[in-house]
Amino acid sequence: MPRWHAGRELAEQGPEVGYANYSSSKRAMSRWIRRMAPTDAYAGAGIGLNGVGPGQVRTGMTKDLFSTEEGRNLAAQVMPAPYNGVAEAEHIGAVHAFLVSAQNARMTGQVVFVDGGYDALWRGDDIWESV
């Protein structure tokens, strides 16, 4: 069965199960970035390859979620952001702007988490456990 069928099947089971599509695609992109960044196709061609891992962001898609106290509490339980809470899209955009700027002449193969501290809470302090 093609992989996209598995994603569709998850989505059809409802939002809680379907969310696995989102988180697994973020993990796949992170791994792809780490694998491809140092290759001749990217680093060898002078192209820095990085990603941004946003947390809670106030956008058109999340407007309804953050418009109620219940929604804000749910979001905070699922993805706490202890450092300054929910981000504005401009906060995430500023990191993207740096990554593609001339000031970023050495960073490649990184995923920068702009998530108010969620990744640090979720993964803890041992980011080297898989090494």
Secondary structure, DSSP 4 states (H G I P E B T S, - for coil): --HHHHHHHHHHT-HHHHHHHHHHHHHHHHHHHHHHTTSTTTGGGT----EEEE-SEESTTTHHHHTSHHHHHHHHHHS--TTTSSEEHHHHHHHHHHHTSTT-SS--S-EEEESTTHHHHHHTT-TTTT-
